[in-house]
Structure formats: C-alpha cells, structure tokens
Amino acid sequence: MNRRLIRALQRGGVAAQTQENTWGVWRSKDRRGRIIGTLNGAEVEVLRLRRELKPLGAEANRVLTWAGSRAEATVSVAEAPDLERLGAANGRSLLETLIANCVSQALRSSIRKACQSFMADLESVDRVGHAKTMNWDALGQPRSAKGQRPDPGYRPLQVGGANARLEALHSALGDDDLRFLMKLVVREASRTALAKYFALRPVLAEQRGMALLRRLVAAYGA
C-alpha cells in the first residue's frame, strides 16, 4: 500500500469509491479538492478487516475514514515506514494474500464481513467463559481476537447466539479445519507458517484457506 496515502488517511483524509474496484483518497473530508491517489478494492478490504478504516456518516460504505492509530504530526511522510516493504519483510498473512488475490469484489467483501463476525463471536463467548462443548484453548483461541474492540457489557442473547453459531461451525468443520481457520483468521498466520504447521505444500495451504473462507462466508451468510 502507498505509504503517502495511508498517512493522508491517518491525518484526517477520506477514501471514497470512484469505480467498481477503485477508491480515491483525499487529504480531508472535503472532497472538492483533487484526489491525491487511489487504492484498489483489495487494499481497502484489508484495511477494513484490520479495523483501520470505517464508514463515514450517511454515505455508509462508499466513503471511509481512518479508525486505526493516528500518525504523529512530527513525522514526515519521507520518514514514514514503507508499508509494502514492511509487509514483505514480516511476511504478509495468508488471509491478506487471499483477499488481495480475490478477483470478485463481492467475495472480498463477504470474506471480510464473515471474518469480522467470526471474531466478534469469539470475543462474545470469551468474555463469559469458553463454550462448554468446545475446547477453544486446544484450538488455539487467543484471549482477545486480533483487531476487535472488547465490549464490557454482558448481553445474554448476543452471547447465546454467538455460542450457537460457533457450535454449528465446529460441528460442520471438525477440529482440524477449525484449527486451521483460527490460525488463518485470528492468528493471521502466513502461508509458510500454515503450510509448515499442517504439513502441506504452500499452494495446498492457500487452497485450503480459500475453501474454508468460503465455508465461513456461507455459515455467516455474509
């Protein structure tokens, strides 16, 4: 992702959809000025998945503003880290890779929504204790799903619904596939790490990941 555009968003800019797979970036919420650059649809979905972009006002999902950490005013764009190089050096997660490589805008959006719903359900059951019939510790659930903001309020109906959805997903997938899904979505493991852990060729890990994301989309009706 272009670091200059990310910095502009961090400093109060917005991204607005200008074409089916293109989002323009402005330096402020006033879009009468010129576009300073564009992000593609996959990049926007990854930022939304990370909870770094959120819908702005009445224009809902067509205009997005920054929701992640803010840029330090004293750090110049020239001094900012290159996000593309950092991502390559640290190993991009397989989840991000699958979203980036997904041609269908509708499927990318559905994957992002299903992943967010899945993580929100994990947070819900984790706040009141793990579901009785699932060994989440053995499946590798962290105490706090990445990218989620905990809600301190206890909502029995919400927790009951989350527990039922997770139970149904567990029954449909089984332990091994659910463990893969946890590492893919919650742990955000790389393709290499998943391939090594599950003793798969990297290409098969990628295929399995996409197949499980499609099943997650179907489970959550995203």
C-alpha positions as CSV (number, residue, x, y, z in Angstrom):
1,M,0.0,0.0,0.0
2,N,1.2,3.5,-0.8
3,R,2.5,5.0,2.4
4,R,1.7,8.6,1.4
5,L,-2.0,7.7,1.0
6,I,-2.1,5.9,4.4
7,R,-0.5,8.9,6.1
8,A,-3.1,11.2,4.4
9,L,-5.9,9.0,5.8
10,Q,-4.3,8.9,9.2
11,R,-4.2,12.7,9.2
12,G,-7.9,13.2,8.5
13,G,-8.3,12.2,4.9
14,V,-11.0,10.0,3.4
15,A,-11.3,7.2,0.8
16,A,-14.3,7.2,-1.5
17,Q,-15.3,4.7,-4.1
18,T,-14.9,6.2,-7.6
19,Q,-15.2,3.0,-9.7
20,E,-16.1,-0.6,-9.0
21,N,-12.6,-1.6,-7.9
22,T,-11.0,1.8,-7.2
23,W,-11.1,4.1,-4.2
24,G,-9.9,7.7,-4.4
25,V,-8.0,9.3,-1.5
26,W,-8.4,12.9,-0.4
27,R,-6.5,14.8,2.2
28,S,-9.6,16.0,4.0
29,K,-13.3,15.2,4.3
30,D,-14.0,18.0,1.8
31,R,-13.8,16.1,-1.5
32,R,-14.0,19.2,-3.6
33,G,-10.2,19.2,-3.8
34,R,-8.2,16.9,-6.0
35,I,-7.7,13.2,-5.4
36,I,-4.1,12.6,-4.3
37,G,-4.1,8.9,-5.3
38,T,-6.0,5.7,-5.4
39,L,-6.3,2.3,-3.5
40,N,-7.7,-0.8,-5.1
41,G,-10.6,-2.7,-3.7
42,A,-8.5,-5.4,-2.2
43,E,-6.3,-2.9,-0.3
44,V,-9.4,-1.3,1.1
45,E,-10.9,-4.6,2.3
46,V,-7.6,-5.4,4.1
47,L,-7.7,-2.1,5.8
48,R,-11.3,-2.6,6.8
49,L,-10.6,-6.1,8.0
50,R,-7.8,-4.6,10.3
51,R,-10.4,-2.1,11.6
52,E,-8.2,0.7,10.2
53,L,-11.0,2.1,8.0
54,K,-14.6,2.7,8.9
55,P,-17.7,4.1,7.2
56,L,-18.2,7.8,7.4
57,G,-21.6,9.3,8.1
58,A,-24.7,8.8,6.0
59,E,-22.7,7.7,2.9
60,A,-22.1,4.4,4.6
61,N,-19.7,2.1,2.9
62,R,-18.9,4.3,0.0
63,V,-16.9,6.8,2.0
64,L,-14.4,5.6,4.6
65,T,-12.3,7.4,7.2
66,W,-9.4,6.3,9.4
67,A,-10.1,4.3,12.5
68,G,-6.7,3.0,13.4
69,S,-3.8,4.7,15.1
70,R,-3.1,8.3,14.2
71,A,0.1,9.5,12.5
72,E,2.4,11.6,14.6
73,A,2.4,15.2,13.3
74,T,6.1,15.4,13.8
75,V,6.9,12.5,11.5
76,S,7.2,13.5,7.9
77,V,5.9,11.4,5.0
78,A,9.5,10.9,3.9
79,E,10.4,9.4,7.3
80,A,7.3,7.2,7.5
81,P,8.0,3.4,7.1
82,D,7.3,1.9,3.7
83,L,4.3,-0.4,4.4
84,E,4.9,-2.5,1.3
85,R,8.5,-3.3,2.3
86,L,7.5,-3.9,5.9
87,G,4.7,-6.3,4.8
88,A,7.1,-8.2,2.6
89,A,9.8,-8.4,5.3
90,N,7.5,-9.5,8.0
91,G,5.6,-12.0,5.8
92,R,2.0,-11.0,4.8
93,S,-0.7,-13.1,6.4
94,L,-2.3,-15.7,4.2
95,L,-5.7,-14.1,4.9
96,E,-4.5,-10.8,3.4
97,T,-2.9,-12.6,0.4
98,L,-6.2,-14.4,-0.3
99,I,-8.2,-11.2,-0.1
100,A,-5.6,-9.4,-2.3
101,N,-5.7,-12.2,-4.9
102,C,-9.5,-12.4,-5.0
103,V,-10.9,-11.0,-8.2
104,S,-14.5,-10.8,-7.1
105,Q,-15.3,-7.6,-5.2
106,A,-18.4,-9.2,-3.7
107,L,-16.5,-12.2,-2.4
108,R,-13.8,-10.0,-0.9
109,S,-16.4,-8.0,0.9
110,S,-18.2,-11.2,2.1
111,I,-14.9,-12.7,3.4
112,R,-14.2,-9.5,5.4
113,K,-17.6,-9.4,6.9
114,A,-17.6,-13.1,7.8
115,C,-14.2,-12.8,9.4
116,Q,-15.3,-9.9,11.5
117,S,-18.5,-11.7,12.6
118,F,-16.5,-14.8,13.4
119,M,-14.0,-12.8,15.6
120,A,-16.9,-10.9,17.2
121,D,-18.5,-14.2,18.2
122,L,-15.2,-15.5,19.6
123,E,-15.0,-12.3,21.7
124,S,-18.5,-12.7,23.0
125,V,-18.1,-16.3,24.3
126,D,-14.6,-15.4,25.6
127,R,-16.0,-12.6,27.8
128,V,-18.2,-15.0,29.7
129,G,-16.1,-18.2,29.6
130,H,-15.5,-20.6,26.8
131,A,-18.3,-22.6,25.3
132,K,-18.8,-25.8,27.2
133,T,-18.6,-28.3,24.3
134,M,-15.6,-26.7,22.6
135,N,-12.0,-26.8,23.7
136,W,-11.0,-23.4,22.4
137,D,-7.7,-23.5,24.3
138,A,-6.7,-26.6,22.4
139,L,-7.9,-25.0,19.1
140,G,-5.6,-22.0,19.8
141,Q,-8.0,-19.2,20.6
142,P,-6.3,-16.2,22.0
143,R,-7.8,-14.3,24.9
144,S,-8.5,-11.4,22.6
145,A,-9.3,-11.8,18.9
146,K,-7.0,-9.5,16.9
147,G,-8.5,-6.3,15.6
148,Q,-11.6,-6.4,17.9
149,R,-12.5,-3.9,20.5
150,P,-14.0,-5.6,23.6
151,D,-17.4,-4.7,24.7
152,P,-17.6,-4.8,28.5
153,G,-21.4,-5.2,28.5
154,Y,-22.8,-8.6,29.2
155,R,-25.6,-9.4,26.7
156,P,-27.0,-12.9,27.2
157,L,-28.9,-13.1,23.9
158,Q,-25.8,-11.9,22.0
159,V,-23.6,-14.5,23.7
160,G,-26.1,-17.2,23.2
161,G,-26.3,-16.5,19.5
162,A,-22.6,-16.4,19.2
163,N,-22.2,-19.6,21.1
164,A,-24.8,-21.4,18.8
165,R,-23.0,-20.1,15.6
166,L,-19.6,-21.3,16.8
167,E,-21.0,-24.7,17.9
168,A,-22.6,-25.1,14.4
169,L,-19.3,-24.1,12.7
170,H,-17.4,-26.5,14.9
171,S,-19.8,-29.4,14.0
172,A,-19.6,-28.6,10.3
173,L,-15.8,-28.3,10.1
174,G,-14.4,-30.5,12.8
175,D,-11.3,-29.8,15.0
176,D,-8.6,-29.8,12.3
177,D,-10.4,-27.4,9.9
178,L,-11.5,-25.2,12.7
179,R,-7.9,-25.0,14.0
180,F,-6.8,-24.0,10.5
181,L,-9.4,-21.3,10.4
182,M,-8.4,-20.0,13.8
183,K,-4.8,-19.7,12.7
184,L,-5.8,-18.2,9.4
185,V,-8.3,-15.6,10.6
186,V,-7.5,-14.9,14.3
187,R,-3.8,-15.5,14.4
188,E,-3.3,-14.1,10.9
189,A,-0.6,-16.7,10.1
190,S,1.4,-16.6,7.0
191,R,1.1,-19.2,4.2
192,T,4.5,-20.6,5.1
193,A,3.6,-20.9,8.8
194,L,0.3,-22.7,8.0
195,A,1.9,-25.0,5.4
196,K,4.6,-26.0,8.0
197,Y,2.1,-26.5,10.9
198,F,-0.3,-28.6,8.8
199,A,2.4,-30.4,6.8
200,L,1.1,-29.1,3.5
201,R,2.6,-27.7,0.3
202,P,2.2,-23.9,0.4
203,V,-0.2,-24.0,-2.6
204,L,-2.4,-26.5,-0.9
205,A,-2.4,-24.4,2.3
206,E,-3.6,-21.5,0.1
207,Q,-6.3,-23.6,-1.5
208,R,-7.5,-24.9,1.9
209,G,-7.6,-21.4,3.3
210,M,-9.8,-20.1,0.5
211,A,-12.1,-23.2,0.7
212,L,-12.5,-22.6,4.5
213,L,-13.2,-18.9,4.0
214,R,-15.9,-19.7,1.5
215,R,-17.5,-22.1,4.1
216,L,-17.2,-19.3,6.7
217,V,-19.0,-16.9,4.4
218,A,-21.7,-19.5,3.9
219,A,-22.0,-20.1,7.7
220,Y,-22.4,-16.4,8.4
221,G,-24.5,-15.6,5.4
222,A,-22.1,-12.7,4.6
